[in-house]
Amino acid sequence: MEARKRGWRWAYSKTRSYHTSKLQAAYRATRFWLTGDTGHFASHGGFRKTRIRR
C-alpha cells in the first residue's frame, strides 16, 4: 500500500516543489509513474541535478 501512495500526483508535486516548470514536472511524473525513475533533471532554478527513484 505504501508504494501506491507514490504515484503520478505525488511525483508531480515533488518535482514542482523543486522549482521546475509545469511541463517538465508532468513529463518527469509520467516517467516516474511508468518506470519508477525520473532520470536526472535540473532543479532549483538550474543549480542542482535531481533524480527521484522508487
C-alpha positions as CSV (number, residue, x, y, z in Angstrom):
1,M,0.0,0.0,0.0
2,E,2.9,2.4,0.7
3,A,4.2,2.1,-2.8
4,R,0.8,3.1,-4.3
5,K,0.9,6.4,-2.5
6,R,3.8,7.4,-4.6
7,G,2.0,7.7,-7.9
8,W,1.8,10.3,-10.6
9,R,0.3,13.0,-8.5
10,W,3.0,12.6,-5.8
11,A,5.8,12.7,-8.3
12,Y,4.3,15.8,-10.0
13,S,4.0,17.7,-6.7
14,K,7.5,16.6,-5.7
15,T,9.1,17.8,-8.9
16,R,7.1,21.1,-8.7
17,S,8.4,21.6,-5.2
18,Y,11.9,21.5,-6.8
19,H,11.1,24.7,-8.8
20,T,10.6,23.0,-12.2
21,S,8.1,24.1,-14.9
22,K,4.7,22.5,-15.1
23,L,5.6,20.8,-18.4
24,Q,8.8,19.3,-17.1
25,A,7.1,18.2,-13.9
26,A,4.4,16.5,-15.9
27,Y,6.9,14.7,-18.1
28,R,9.0,13.6,-15.1
29,A,5.9,12.5,-13.1
30,T,4.8,10.4,-16.1
31,R,8.2,8.9,-16.5
32,F,8.3,8.1,-12.8
33,W,4.8,6.5,-13.0
34,L,5.8,4.3,-15.9
35,T,9.3,3.3,-15.0
36,G,9.8,4.2,-11.3
37,D,12.6,6.6,-12.2
38,T,12.5,10.3,-13.3
39,G,16.1,10.3,-14.6
40,H,18.3,13.3,-13.9
41,F,16.9,16.7,-14.4
42,A,17.8,20.3,-13.5
43,S,16.1,21.6,-10.4
44,H,16.1,24.5,-8.0
45,G,16.4,27.0,-10.8
46,G,19.2,25.0,-12.6
47,F,21.5,25.0,-9.6
48,R,21.0,21.3,-8.8
49,K,20.6,18.0,-10.6
50,T,17.9,15.8,-9.1
51,R,16.7,12.2,-9.6
52,I,13.7,10.6,-8.0
53,R,13.6,6.8,-7.8
54,R,11.3,4.2,-6.2
